[in-house]
Amino acid sequence: MLVMYDTTKINLHTINTYINKIHNNINLNPTYEEHNSIAFLDLTTTSRHTRREVDIYRKPTTADTTINFLSNHPIEQKMAAFRFHITRMHSLPLNPDKKQTEWEIVNQLLRIINFRNTCY
């Protein structure tokens, strides 16, 4: 669950206590913004003046890899990573620059596959 609020208007302890009382299995662990942004799952939200921007978050150790196209896997499994990246790119409200960056990452994965296939 992601709950975002302005701590200058709402007391942190009050909201934390309220959410933790909703259900015994819910335990809110507050995470604070660093450099006006916060990462949640595979997204980064950044505060820009009066609005928030969404971007795709990748851990520094992320290795975008796919199944080798010469392997004995069904084509659906080989294409799954590309479908995921492209669907995520189109379904998130990314600004044009961030969408272009994501498209370049997909193309980079395709180039890696083409390079691997020519090496065999």
C-alpha distance (Angstrom), angle and dihedral (degrees) to the residues before:
residue distance angle dihedral
M1 . . .
L2 3.78 . .
V3 3.80 118.5 .
M4 3.79 117.9 177.5
Y5 3.77 123.2 -171.5
D6 3.78 141.8 154.3
T7 3.81 108.7 -101.6
T8 3.79 90.9 -157.9
K9 3.82 89.2 66.2
I10 3.82 101.8 33.1
N11 3.77 127.0 46.1
L12 3.82 110.3 -117.1
H13 3.79 93.8 -141.9
T14 3.82 92.3 50.3
I15 3.82 95.5 52.6
N16 3.80 92.3 41.9
T17 3.82 92.1 51.8
Y18 3.82 92.5 45.8
I19 3.82 95.0 51.2
N20 3.80 93.5 44.5
K21 3.85 89.6 54.1
I22 3.84 93.3 55.2
H23 3.80 92.1 81.8
N24 3.79 135.0 -6.5
N25 3.83 91.9 -122.6
I26 3.81 94.2 53.1
N27 3.76 115.4 90.3
L28 3.80 116.9 172.8
N29 3.77 114.9 -146.2
P30 3.79 107.5 -169.5
T31 3.78 117.7 -136.2
Y32 3.76 118.4 -166.7
E33 3.77 129.8 -144.1
E34 3.77 118.3 -98.7
H35 3.79 117.0 -161.6
N36 3.83 89.1 -7.0
S37 3.81 92.6 -59.7
I38 3.78 138.6 94.0
A39 3.81 130.3 -166.0
F40 3.80 120.6 -137.5
L41 3.80 120.8 175.6
D42 3.83 104.3 -46.4
L43 3.83 96.0 -21.3
T44 3.76 135.3 85.8
T45 3.78 119.3 -158.0
T46 3.77 117.7 -161.0
S47 3.79 128.8 -167.0
R48 3.80 112.4 -127.5
H49 3.81 111.0 -179.3
T50 3.84 102.9 -72.8
R51 3.81 99.8 -5.0
R52 3.78 142.0 52.5
E53 3.80 125.7 -122.9
V54 3.78 125.3 -153.7
D55 3.78 124.7 -143.2
I56 3.78 135.4 169.0
Y57 3.78 113.3 -96.8
R58 3.78 120.6 -142.8
K59 3.76 124.3 -179.1
P60 3.81 114.3 -121.1
T61 3.82 88.0 -113.3
T62 3.82 94.5 52.1
A63 3.77 114.1 135.0
D64 3.79 109.4 -169.8
T65 3.77 99.4 -149.4
T66 3.77 133.2 163.3
I67 3.77 136.9 -165.8
N68 3.79 112.1 -79.5
F69 3.82 109.2 -103.0
L70 3.81 91.1 -136.4
S71 3.82 91.4 58.6
N72 3.78 122.7 104.5
H73 3.83 94.9 -107.7
P74 3.81 124.9 120.9
I75 3.81 113.7 -94.0
E76 3.83 89.6 -117.2
Q77 3.79 90.1 63.9
K78 3.79 92.4 45.7
M79 3.82 91.3 52.3
A80 3.82 95.8 43.7
A81 3.81 95.5 91.5
F82 3.81 92.4 51.4
R83 3.80 92.5 47.6
F84 3.79 89.4 50.1
H85 3.82 94.4 50.5
I86 3.81 94.1 44.8
T87 3.82 94.4 45.0
R88 3.80 91.5 48.4
M89 3.80 90.9 48.2
H90 3.81 91.8 53.4
S91 3.80 97.8 40.3
L92 3.82 98.3 51.2
P93 3.80 121.3 78.0
L94 3.81 93.4 -116.0
N95 3.78 120.5 163.4
P96 3.83 115.2 -117.8
D97 3.83 94.3 -98.5
K98 3.79 93.5 52.5
K99 3.81 90.9 44.7
Q100 3.82 89.2 52.8
T101 3.80 90.6 50.0
E102 3.81 90.4 51.9
W103 3.81 90.7 48.6
E104 3.82 89.6 52.6
I105 3.82 89.7 53.2
V106 3.82 90.3 53.2
N107 3.81 89.9 49.1
Q108 3.80 90.2 48.5
L109 3.82 89.3 55.4
L110 3.80 89.5 50.9
R111 3.82 91.3 50.7
I112 3.81 90.3 51.2
I113 3.81 90.3 52.4
N114 3.81 91.8 48.4
F115 3.81 90.0 49.3
R116 3.82 91.8 50.1
N117 3.81 91.8 48.9
T118 3.80 93.0 51.5
C119 3.82 91.8 50.3
Y120 3.82 93.7 63.0
